[in-house]
Amino acid sequence: MQVPNVTLDDLQAFQSKHFPGQQLTVLPQENDQITDEDLGYYPDGVKRTLTDEQIRIFRHSEIHTLLREKQLKDDEAQYQARMRSSLDDRSEGKPDSASEKRPLDAESQIQGGDQKRSQSQSRKGSKRHSRGQAFEAPRLR
């Protein structure tokens, strides 16, 4: 058995003959082939696949990611310095300075409240078992 060739015109004629009250819906034909914009070539001969705008967006987001990582690293270093200073003050018998909260790292900010709850629970447990000793909050990663 041979399959007949059916064109778009054949289908439209069939629809108008058998369903005369309905409007014809003409769908735009999409090419199965991907049409590349002619972006040209780099000086080394490699075909360009990204527009200048896309490159600017990628660079911008990469720069912000690097800046954020640097900020988190600096915040962590400041926190560690405060903790060392606080522990040194306690060992010398000086009264506690005002308690400071540790800055949240990127993962903590993403996870939000769940991590805060688990952090407070683990701190409560640590305080119970570490009476008389300097307390350091568990480090979450």
N, CA, C and O of each residue as an XYZ file, in Angstrom:
564
protein
N       0.833     -1.168      0.000
C       0.000      0.000      0.000
C       0.887      1.244      0.000
O       1.846      1.342      0.765
N       0.552      2.170     -0.857
C       1.345      3.383     -0.992
C       0.637      4.535     -0.277
O      -0.574      4.708     -0.417
N       1.399      5.320      0.491
C       0.851      6.457      1.226
C       0.757      7.642      0.265
O       1.740      7.999     -0.384
N      -0.441      8.256      0.174
C      -0.584      9.388     -0.755
C       0.119     10.639     -0.218
O       0.237     10.836      0.992
N       0.577     11.466     -1.143
C       1.163     12.756     -0.768
C       0.032     13.742     -0.534
O      -0.822     13.929     -1.401
N       0.023     14.370      0.626
C      -1.017     15.336      0.966
C      -0.330     16.677      1.205
O       0.595     16.785      2.010
N      -0.795     17.680      0.498
C      -0.213     19.014      0.653
C      -1.076     19.851      1.589
O      -2.178     19.451      1.965
N      -0.562     21.001      1.950
C      -1.311     21.928      2.790
C      -2.573     22.399      2.070
O      -3.620     22.569      2.696
N      -2.478     22.609      0.762
C      -3.652     23.020     -0.024
C      -4.735     21.945      0.013
O      -5.920     22.266      0.106
N      -4.343     20.673     -0.060
C      -5.308     19.573      0.014
C      -6.043     19.591      1.358
O      -7.259     19.407      1.410
N      -5.303     19.811      2.429
C      -5.916     19.838      3.759
C      -6.871     21.018      3.914
O      -7.946     20.878      4.499
N      -6.480     22.175      3.392
C      -7.349     23.350      3.483
C      -8.615     23.159      2.651
O      -9.694     23.575      3.072
N      -8.499     22.537      1.481
C      -9.674     22.271      0.642
C     -10.610     21.295      1.351
O     -11.828     21.476      1.323
N     -10.055     20.265      1.984
C     -10.852     19.296      2.725
C     -11.588     19.989      3.873
O     -12.776     19.749      4.085
N     -10.883     20.843      4.608
C     -11.506     21.533      5.740
C     -12.643     22.441      5.273
O     -13.714     22.450      5.881
N     -12.424     23.193      4.215
C     -13.481     24.105      3.753
C     -14.677     23.339      3.191
O     -15.806     23.821      3.283
N     -14.455     22.158      2.613
C     -15.541     21.360      2.052
C     -16.371     20.708      3.166
O     -17.600     20.712      3.104
N     -15.708     20.151      4.178
C     -16.398     19.392      5.221
C     -16.783     20.224      6.444
O     -17.671     19.830      7.200
N     -16.140     21.345      6.644
C     -16.435     22.213      7.785
C     -16.599     23.643      7.278
O     -15.755     24.496      7.553
N     -17.687     23.916      6.534
C     -17.826     25.221      5.882
C     -18.048     26.374      6.861
O     -17.734     27.514      6.516
N     -18.569     26.135      8.055
C     -18.857     27.226      8.987
C     -17.632     27.710      9.745
O     -17.685     28.762     10.381
N     -16.562     26.993      9.696
C     -15.377     27.370     10.470
C     -14.422     28.204      9.629
O     -14.283     28.009      8.421
N     -13.773     29.133     10.305
C     -12.776     29.936      9.610
C     -11.505     29.117      9.439
O     -11.179     28.248     10.248
N     -10.825     29.417      8.389
C      -9.551     28.747      8.158
C      -8.487     29.368      9.059
O      -8.324     30.586      9.122
N      -7.801     28.520      9.725
C      -6.705     28.983     10.557
C      -5.417     28.697      9.813
O      -5.045     27.545      9.594
N      -4.758     29.751      9.435
C      -3.505     29.580      8.710
C      -2.371     29.727      9.713
O      -2.145     30.795     10.283
N      -1.679     28.635      9.905
C      -0.545     28.648     10.815
C       0.714     28.944     10.022
O       0.912     28.406      8.933
N       1.547     29.785     10.561
C       2.798     30.047      9.845
C       3.650     28.788      9.821
O       3.739     28.051     10.802
N       4.255     28.573      8.701
C       5.106     27.399      8.575
C       6.441     27.690      9.236
O       7.039     28.749      9.045
N       6.886     26.729     10.011
C       8.175     26.876     10.662
C       9.161     25.968      9.961
O       8.864     24.816      9.645
N      10.313     26.502      9.733
C      11.353     25.685      9.121
C      11.945     24.780     10.182
O      12.179     25.196     11.316
N      12.181     23.558      9.804
C      12.808     22.635     10.730
C      14.285     22.967     10.918
O      14.895     22.598     11.922
N      14.838     23.657      9.953
C      16.244     24.013     10.031
C      16.392     25.276     10.872
O      15.608     26.218     10.755
N      17.402     25.274     11.710
C      17.677     26.445     12.536
C      18.412     27.461     11.671
O      19.435     27.151     11.060
N      17.888     28.656     11.629
C      18.539     29.689     10.833
C      19.413     30.523     11.751
O      18.923     31.152     12.689
N      20.685     30.525     11.481
C      21.635     31.303     12.273
C      21.683     32.726     11.759
O      21.656     32.984     10.556
N      21.755     33.634     12.708
C      21.994     35.008     12.307
C      23.438     35.062     11.822
O      24.299     34.344     12.330
N      23.689     35.903     10.855
C      25.053     36.025     10.372
C      25.807     36.949     11.314
O      25.792     38.168     11.149
N      26.463     36.360     12.296
C      27.189     37.136     13.291
C      28.642     37.346     12.892
O      29.382     38.068     13.560
N      29.032     36.725     11.824
C      30.400     36.893     11.353
C      31.353     35.911     12.000
O      30.948     34.887     12.550
N      32.628     36.247     11.921
C      33.678     35.370     12.418
C      34.651     36.173     13.274
O      34.856     37.368     13.065
N      35.240     35.485     14.235
C      36.282     36.103     15.041
C      37.562     36.180     14.213
O      37.677     35.510     13.187
N      38.531     37.000     14.654
C      39.777     37.130     13.884
C      40.510     35.806     13.668
O      41.238     35.655     12.687
N      40.321     34.840     14.583
C      41.001     33.555     14.408
C      40.229     32.605     13.499
O      40.651     31.466     13.298
N      39.095     33.061     12.946
C      38.344     32.260     11.991
C      37.185     31.479     12.575
O      36.466     30.810     11.833
N      36.981     31.544     13.880
C      35.889     30.816     14.526
C      34.587     31.584     14.317
O      34.543     32.804     14.472
N      33.516     30.848     13.958
C      32.217     31.480     13.724
C      31.641     31.980     15.040
O      31.657     31.267     16.043
N      31.134     33.203     15.033
C      30.520     33.782     16.224
C      29.148     33.164     16.447
O      28.379     32.966     15.506
N      28.847     32.856     17.731
C      27.535     32.300     18.074
C      26.786     33.180     19.060
O      25.602     32.956     19.315
N      27.458     34.178     19.619
C      26.827     35.085     20.578
C      26.871     36.508     20.049
O      27.832     36.926     19.402
N      25.809     37.238     20.339
C      25.791     38.650     19.962
C      26.606     39.442     20.976
O      26.914     38.945     22.059
N      26.951     40.663     20.626
C      27.682     41.520     21.562
C      26.863     41.764     22.827
O      27.420     41.842     23.922
N      25.549     41.883     22.681
C      24.667     42.086     23.836
C      24.715     40.881     24.780
O      24.782     41.053     25.997
N      24.682     39.666     24.229
C      24.751     38.465     25.061
C      26.088     38.395     25.795
O      26.141     38.014     26.964
N      27.153     38.759     25.113
C      28.475     38.751     25.741
C      28.516     39.747     26.893
O      29.060     39.437     27.953
N      27.949     40.942     26.703
C      27.900     41.941     27.776
C      27.119     41.415     28.981
O      27.530     41.619     30.123
N      26.003     40.744     28.733
C      25.186     40.196     29.827
C      25.967     39.143     30.602
O      25.969     39.154     31.833
N      26.632     38.231     29.890
C      27.409     37.186     30.563
C      28.543     37.788     31.388
O      28.777     37.374     32.524
N      29.241     38.758     30.819
C      30.344     39.393     31.553
C      29.823     40.109     32.793
O      30.428     40.023     33.862
N      28.709     40.810     32.654
C      28.120     41.544     33.776
C      27.761     40.587     34.916
O      28.084     40.848     36.075
N      27.097     39.486     34.582
C      26.692     38.544     35.633
C      27.906     37.857     36.251
O      27.914     37.576     37.449
N      28.932     37.585     35.444
C      30.130     36.955     35.977
C      30.857     37.898     36.936
O      31.344     37.469     37.982
N      30.929     39.174     36.582
C      31.577     40.156     37.449
C      30.825     40.267     38.773
O      31.446     40.323     39.835
N      29.498     40.299     38.719
C      28.720     40.389     39.962
C      28.882     39.139     40.817
O      28.908     39.235     42.044
N      28.991     37.981     40.199
C      29.214     36.748     40.956
C      30.560     36.802     41.667
O      30.658     36.440     42.840
N      31.596     37.249     40.966
C      32.924     37.349     41.573
C      32.943     38.372     42.711
O      33.547     38.133     43.757
N      32.282     39.507     42.502
C      32.219     40.519     43.562
C      31.484     39.993     44.789
O      31.888     40.263     45.920
N      30.405     39.242     44.569
C      29.632     38.679     45.683
C      30.473     37.664     46.459
O      30.449     37.649     47.689
N      31.212     36.821     45.743
C      32.072     35.849     46.414
C      33.140     36.553     47.245
O      33.430     36.137     48.367
N      33.731     37.625     46.694
C      34.739     38.388     47.419
C      34.130     39.016     48.668
O      34.749     38.999     49.732
N      32.932     39.566     48.552
C      32.266     40.186     49.695
C      32.005     39.153     50.794
O      32.220     39.432     51.973
N      31.545     37.973     50.408
C      31.285     36.921     51.397
C      32.578     36.477     52.074
O      32.600     36.223     53.278
N      33.650     36.386     51.297
C      34.946     36.002     51.859
C      35.428     37.065     52.849
O      35.908     36.731     53.933
N      35.303     38.343     52.479
C      35.692     39.433     53.377
C      34.844     39.430     54.648
O      35.368     39.626     55.745
N      33.544     39.209     54.504
C      32.656     39.154     55.669
C      33.054     38.016     56.603
O      33.045     38.173     57.824
N      33.401     36.877     56.026
C      33.806     35.727     56.830
C      35.107     36.031     57.568
O      35.253     35.675     58.737
N      36.053     36.685     56.896
C      37.321     37.039     57.534
C      37.088     38.013     58.688
O      37.704     37.876     59.744
N      36.214     38.985     58.498
C      35.896     39.931     59.567
C      35.240     39.215     60.742
O      35.538     39.507     61.900
N      34.362     38.293     60.443
C      33.692     37.537     61.501
C      34.708     36.718     62.298
O      34.679     36.706     63.528
N      35.604     36.036     61.587
C      36.612     35.221     62.269
C      37.510     36.097     63.146
O      37.873     35.704     64.255
N      37.866     37.287     62.647
C      38.698     38.204     63.435
C      37.955     38.640     64.700
O      38.552     38.701     65.775
N      36.660     38.943     64.582
C      35.869     39.327     65.758
C      35.775     38.169     66.747
O      35.850     38.371     67.959
N      35.610     36.955     66.222
C      35.510     35.791     67.109
C      36.829     35.579     67.852
O      36.822     35.323     69.056
N      37.965     35.683     67.145
C      39.267     35.526     67.796
C      39.462     36.610     68.856
O      39.938     36.342     69.959
N      39.086     37.831     68.500
C      39.213     38.948     69.439
C      38.334     38.715     70.662
O      38.758     38.971     71.789
N      37.137     38.242     70.451
C      36.208     37.976     71.545
C      36.743     36.870     72.448
O      36.655     36.968     73.672
N      37.295     35.818     71.848
C      37.851     34.723     72.642
C      39.074     35.192     73.419
O      39.269     34.791     74.567
N      39.903     36.040     72.803
C      41.069     36.584     73.497
C      40.635     37.440     74.679
O      41.225     37.362     75.756
N      39.598     38.261     74.478
C      39.088     39.114     75.556
C      38.572     38.268     76.714
O      38.799     38.603     77.877
N      37.892     37.194     76.409
C      37.344     36.325     77.461
C      38.464     35.647     78.234
O      38.396     35.526     79.457
N      39.498     35.204     77.519
C      40.588     34.506     78.200
C      41.390     35.455     79.088
O      42.021     35.014     80.049
N      41.373     36.756     78.779
C      42.066     37.743     79.600
C      41.184     38.244     80.743
O      41.635     39.048     81.558
N      39.949     37.788     80.813
C      39.057     38.176     81.892
C      38.292     39.450     81.629
O      37.651     39.979     82.537
N      38.340     39.955     80.423
C      37.597     41.171     80.097
C      36.132     40.829     79.918
O      35.806     39.720     79.494
N      35.232     41.767     80.234
C      33.801     41.491     80.028
C      33.493     41.365     78.538
O      34.185     41.925     77.687
N      32.430     40.610     78.251
C      32.005     40.420     76.858
C      31.660     41.745     76.215
O      31.035     42.609     76.829
N      32.071     41.892     74.979
C      31.623     43.055     74.210
C      30.234     42.741     73.678
O      29.761     41.612     73.804
N      29.583     43.724     73.090
C      28.232     43.508     72.548
C      28.281     42.364     71.545
O      29.172     42.299     70.699
N      27.319     41.471     71.654
C      27.325     40.319     70.746
C      27.007     40.777     69.334
O      26.143     41.626     69.115
N      27.730     40.194     68.378
C      27.524     40.536     66.973
C      27.065     39.293     66.244
O      27.479     38.177     66.556
N      26.214     39.504     65.279
C      25.725     38.380     64.495
C      26.680     38.108     63.354
O      27.267     39.028     62.786
N      26.827     36.862     63.031
C      27.676     36.446     61.926
C      26.965     36.722     60.614
O      25.775     36.429     60.495
N      27.666     37.286     59.608
C      27.020     37.514     58.308
C      26.699     36.189     57.644
O      27.432     35.212     57.799
N      25.617     36.159     56.914
C      25.206     34.942     56.237
C      26.002     34.755     54.964
O      26.230     35.713     54.225
N      26.430     33.522     54.700
C      27.072     33.259     53.420
C      25.995     33.032     52.367
O      24.806     33.018     52.687
N      26.402     32.855     51.118
C      25.443     32.755     50.008
C      24.477     31.594     50.209
O      23.283     31.728     49.945
N      24.985     30.454     50.677
C      24.113     29.293     50.848
C      23.077     29.555     51.930
O      21.918     29.164     51.795
N      23.496     30.220     53.010
C      22.567     30.541     54.086
C      21.464     31.447     53.597
O      20.302     31.279     53.968
N      21.824     32.415     52.759
C      20.829     33.344     52.254
C      19.826     32.634     51.368
O      18.645     32.982     51.364
N      20.277     31.653     50.626
C      19.378     30.924     49.733
C      18.441     30.037     50.544
O      17.243     29.977     50.267
N      18.987     29.346     51.550
C      18.175     28.401     52.305
C      17.245     29.085     53.287
O      16.199     28.532     53.628
N      17.596     30.257     53.743
C      16.697     31.070     54.550
C      16.377     30.507     55.912
O      17.265     30.067     56.642
N      15.094     30.522     56.252
C      14.621     30.209     57.589
C      14.946     28.816     58.074
O      15.181     28.628     59.267
N      14.969     27.820     57.180
C      15.257     26.460     57.614
C      16.625     26.382     58.265
O      16.802     25.726     59.291
N      17.583     27.054     57.663
C      18.924     27.008     58.207
C      18.993     27.774     59.524
O      19.717     27.371     60.434
N      18.256     28.867     59.635
C      18.256     29.631     60.873
C      17.703     28.789     62.013
O      18.229     28.814     63.125
N      16.634     28.040     61.732
C      16.057     27.187     62.765
C      17.044     26.106     63.184
O      17.251     25.885     64.377
N      17.655     25.432     62.217
C      18.580     24.358     62.563
C      19.806     24.922     63.268
O      20.371     24.269     64.146
N      20.222     26.130     62.892
C      21.367     26.762     63.520
C      21.054     27.077     64.981
O      21.885     26.839     65.857
N      19.863     27.611     65.249
C      19.518     27.951     66.625
C      19.365     26.684     67.465
O      19.709     26.683     68.647
N      18.856     25.612     66.871
C      18.726     24.365     67.617
C      20.096     23.792     67.944
O      20.314     23.316     69.058
N      21.024     23.830     66.989
C      22.347     23.280     67.257
C      23.099     24.155     68.253
O      23.907     23.640     69.026
N      22.855     25.457     68.256
C      23.490     26.331     69.244
C      22.961     26.029     70.639
O      23.727     26.010     71.602
N      21.649     25.790     70.753
C      21.069     25.480     72.059
C      21.717     24.223     72.618
O      22.088     24.175     73.791
N      21.850     23.206     71.775
C      22.458     21.960     72.222
C      23.907     22.156     72.613
O      24.366     21.578     73.598
N      24.636     22.964     71.854
C      26.045     23.197     72.144
C      26.215     23.953     73.449
O      27.156     23.675     74.193
N      25.339     24.895     73.748
C      25.446     25.668     74.982
C      25.254     24.761     76.193
O      25.934     24.927     77.205
N      24.337     23.808     76.096
C      24.071     22.908     77.205
C      25.304     22.073     77.537
O      25.598     21.816     78.704
N      26.018     21.655     76.497
C      27.133     20.739     76.706
C      28.460     21.463     76.882
O      29.478     20.816     77.130
N      28.477     22.767     76.762
C      29.761     23.469     76.827
C      29.773     24.525     77.925
O      30.363     25.591     77.747
N      29.135     24.249     79.049
C      29.114     25.212     80.154
C      30.533     25.430     80.659
O      31.312     24.494     80.839
N      30.831     26.694     80.878
C      32.149     27.019     81.396
C      33.200     27.155     80.309
O      34.317     27.586     80.594
N      32.881     26.806     79.090
C      33.838     26.920     77.993
C      33.361     28.002     77.040
O      32.177     28.332     76.984
N      34.308     28.542     76.296
C      33.935     29.546     75.294
C      33.082     28.868     74.229
O      33.379     27.758     73.787
N      32.031     29.547     73.830
C      31.103     28.984     72.844
C      31.413     29.531     71.468
O      31.559     30.739     71.285
N      31.511     28.635     70.505
C      31.653     29.057     69.111
C      30.556     28.360     68.325
O      30.390     27.143     68.409
N      29.816     29.141     67.566
C      28.703     28.596     66.786
C      29.234     27.596     65.769
O      30.324     27.781     65.227
N      28.471     26.533     65.506
C      28.907     25.566     64.493
C      28.961     26.231     63.129
O      28.132     27.084     62.809
N      29.904     25.851     62.359
C      30.075     26.438     61.030
C      29.308     25.611     60.021
O      29.567     24.419     59.853
N      28.368     26.244     59.354
C      27.546     25.553     58.361
C      28.122     25.780     56.984
O      28.590     26.874     56.669
N      28.089     24.756     56.172
C      28.591     24.894     54.798
C      27.547     24.457     53.840
O      27.766     24.493     52.629
